[in-house]
Amino acid sequence: MRASATERHGAVRIRRAVARDAKRLTRLVTSSRAYEGPYAPMVAGYKVGPDYIEAHAVHVAVDDGGRLLGFYALVLSPPELDLMFVADDAQGRGIGRLLIGHLREEARRAGLAAVRVVAHPPAEGFYRSVGAERTGTVAARPPAVMWDRPDLELTTDGGP
């Protein structure tokens, strides 16, 4: 399957993001309950622009009505999962696992053996549950990032 093709998993489609998705992606990031309280500065004023979507492998998960359920952004060089968000009301439905499976396929297609994940601390458990292994810690970078973050590696060969 070509990277630009749409992939369907039941009632959920994963497709390449397009410029007109930018506002919805930004809203998903800035409204995420995972970034409330002490984590709020990390996404305050954050914007996913059309230029970002064009420059990176950004894919969205949408339902049959076109509602955005989640997305990820894969940076190919150096290989890193730059962004991954699942809508608050879509969490627990397997959307994150579906996106990780798609990301692995995209990374394999690009010839990558592994992808770095610098995780939001509360998300470390999720990434480990899909097979990522902790490789270290990324130190805080005040004022935007006031906490240390888990540094993980997600191989493209499968996982749980």
N, C-alpha and C positions, 0 to 999 in steps of 0.2 A: 504494500500500500504506500502511496506517495505521502510525504509529510503534509501536504496541503489537503489531503482527503479527509472526509468526516468518518469517524469511527463510532458505531452505535453499540451501546451496552444496555439492552432492555429499553427503558424509557429515557435513558440518558445518552446524549451525543457528545462526543469530544471532537472539537474542530479547532482549526487554527484561528487565533484571534485576528480581528481586523481593526483598522483605525477607529471605526465607529463604536467599538466596544470600550474604548478608553474611559469614558465617563463612568460606565457601569463597573469596570474593574477598579477604578479609583474609589468609588463609593463602597465597594466590597471591602477594600483595604481599610479605609478610614472609619468605617462603621463597625468593624470587627470587635466583638466583646473580648476577644483574646488580648486586645490592646487597650483595655481600660485601665484606670488607676495609674500605677507607677509606669506602666508600659506605654501610656498615651503619647509621650513625646516622640516615640519611634515613628509613629504614622501621622503625627500632626502636620498638616499641610502637604502630605505625600500626594504625588500625582503620577498616575500611569498614563503617559502620553502616547499619541499615535506614533511618534518617532521611536519610542521604546518598543512598542509592539512590532514595528517594522524591523528593528535591529536584532531582536531576540526571538527565540522559539517560544512564543506565548500561545498556550492552548487553553480553551475554555470548555467547561462541562455545562451543558444546557439541557433542560427538560424538553418535552414535546411542545410545550407552549413557548419555548424560547427563553425561559427564565434562567438567569445565570445562577448556577449552583456552586461553582468554584473555578479556579484557574491556577496555572503554574507558569513560571517563566524560567526557561533553561538558557543559561549563558554557555556557549560552546567553548570559549577559549578565554581563560581557563574554565574547565567544566564545573559549573556550579548551579545549584537550584537557587535562583535569586529571589523568587517570590513563590509562595503557595498559600492560597486562601480558599477556605470552604465557607459558604454562607452560614451564618449562625444557625438558621432554621433547617439547614440541610446536613448538619453534622450528625454523625452516628448512622448514616445511611450508606456508607461505603464509598462516598464520592472521593474522599482523600485517597483511599486505596486504588480506586480506579484511575485517578490522576497520576499516582506514582507508577502504576503499571504502564500507563501511556508514556510517561517521562522515560522510563527504562527503555521502551521500544525506540523512542526518538533518539535517545543517547546511543543506543546500540547502532542504529542506522547511521549515526554520525561518526561511528568508529570509536566511541568512548567506552572504556572498561569500567569507569566509575565516575560519580558526580559528587562533588563536595556539597554538604548541607551545613550551613551555619544556622542553627535552629533557634527559634524563639524558645526560651527555657521551658515554658509549659508544654511545648510541642515535642520535646525530646522523646517522650514515651511513644508517641505515634510513630516517629521516624524509626525508632528502634524496633517497633512492632512490625514494620515492613522490611526489616532486614538491614537498616543502616547501622554501622558500628561507630562508636565514639572513638575519635582519634586525638582529641585534645579539647582545649577551651580557648575561645577567642575573648580577649580581655575587653572590658567596657571601654567605650569611646565617648565620654561626656562631651557635650551636654545631650546629644541625641540618644545615645545608648548608655544607660547608666548601670548596666549589669553585664556580667560575664555571660557568654553564650556557648552552648555545646557545639563543638566542631565534629561533624560526622562524615562518614563516607558511605555512599549508597552505590553498590556495585550494580552493573547492568545485567548480570547473569541470572536474575530472578529474585530469589528471596522468599520469605513466607507468603 
